[in-house]
Amino acid sequence: MEYEVSNLIKDEKLEKRIVTTCMFNNVKYQFKQGRILKIKNTNLSLIEPHKVNITIKDKDIILIYFDKENLFLYNRSMPITIKTLDTLLKNIKQNLIKV
């Protein structure tokens, strides 16, 4: 089985907003490029979304996104906005400091 791999187009504005939110909350982050896998001689393709790994004191949060309108926490069943992400990061940091 042969397949073709191409990069999923990044949304630079969304990534900049995520970076700003992470830097403001003083957390580590790492982006992973999304890909499109097309299986040759078929009409099948798989989309691997962009991923952002956010680390707060040994706790990991994973965001996935396809474009600016599809940002999810962990999997596609939990949509999230940048504002909600900011609130989440602040709450996690506060709870970790108390412990």
C-alpha positions as CSV (number, residue, x, y, z in Angstrom):
1,M,0.0,0.0,0.0
2,E,1.5,3.3,-1.1
3,Y,0.6,6.6,0.5
4,E,1.4,10.3,0.2
5,V,2.0,12.6,3.1
6,S,1.5,16.4,3.0
7,N,1.5,19.0,5.8
8,L,-1.8,20.4,7.0
9,I,-1.9,24.2,6.6
10,K,-1.1,26.0,9.8
11,D,-3.2,28.9,11.1
12,E,-0.5,31.3,12.2
13,K,-2.9,33.7,14.0
14,L,-4.3,30.9,16.2
15,E,-0.8,29.6,17.0
16,K,0.2,33.1,18.0
17,R,-2.8,33.4,20.3
18,I,-1.9,30.0,21.9
19,V,1.7,31.0,22.3
20,T,0.7,34.3,23.9
21,T,-1.7,32.6,26.3
22,C,1.0,30.1,27.3
23,M,3.7,32.7,27.7
24,F,1.3,34.9,29.8
25,N,0.6,31.9,32.1
26,N,4.3,31.0,32.2
27,V,3.8,27.4,30.9
28,K,5.8,25.3,28.5
29,Y,4.4,24.4,25.2
30,Q,5.4,22.5,22.1
31,F,3.7,22.4,18.7
32,K,3.5,19.3,16.4
33,Q,2.7,19.8,12.7
34,G,-0.5,18.2,11.4
35,R,-0.4,16.0,8.3
36,I,-2.7,14.7,5.6
37,L,-2.1,11.0,4.7
38,K,-3.6,10.0,1.3
39,I,-3.7,6.4,0.3
40,K,-2.8,6.2,-3.4
41,N,-5.3,4.6,-5.8
42,T,-8.2,5.0,-3.3
43,N,-10.4,7.7,-2.2
44,L,-9.2,7.4,1.5
45,S,-7.3,10.0,3.4
46,L,-6.6,10.6,7.0
47,I,-6.1,13.9,8.7
48,E,-3.8,14.1,11.7
49,P,-4.6,17.4,13.4
50,H,-2.0,19.9,14.7
51,K,-1.2,19.2,18.4
52,V,0.0,21.5,21.2
53,N,1.4,19.9,24.3
54,I,1.2,22.2,27.3
55,T,3.1,21.3,30.4
56,I,2.4,22.8,33.9
57,K,4.6,21.2,36.6
58,D,4.5,17.7,35.3
59,K,0.8,17.9,34.2
60,D,0.1,17.8,30.5
61,I,-2.7,19.3,28.5
62,I,-3.1,18.4,24.9
63,L,-4.8,20.7,22.4
64,I,-5.7,19.6,18.9
65,Y,-6.8,21.8,16.1
66,F,-7.5,21.7,12.4
67,D,-8.1,25.4,11.8
68,K,-9.1,28.5,13.8
69,E,-12.7,27.3,14.3
70,N,-11.8,23.8,15.5
71,L,-9.8,23.8,18.7
72,F,-10.3,20.9,21.1
73,L,-9.0,19.7,24.4
74,Y,-7.6,16.2,24.3
75,N,-10.0,14.9,21.7
76,R,-12.8,16.1,19.3
77,S,-15.5,15.7,22.0
78,M,-14.3,18.7,24.0
79,P,-14.2,22.0,22.1
80,I,-12.4,24.9,23.7
81,T,-11.8,28.6,23.1
82,I,-8.6,30.5,23.8
83,K,-10.4,32.4,26.6
84,T,-11.4,29.1,28.2
85,L,-7.9,27.8,27.8
86,D,-6.5,30.8,29.6
87,T,-9.0,30.3,32.5
88,L,-8.1,26.6,32.6
89,L,-4.4,27.3,32.8
90,K,-4.9,29.9,35.6
91,N,-7.1,27.4,37.6
92,I,-4.6,24.6,37.2
93,K,-1.7,26.8,38.3
94,Q,-3.6,28.0,41.3
95,N,-4.6,24.5,42.4
96,L,-1.0,23.2,41.9
97,I,0.4,26.0,44.0
98,K,-2.0,25.2,46.9
99,V,-0.8,21.6,47.0
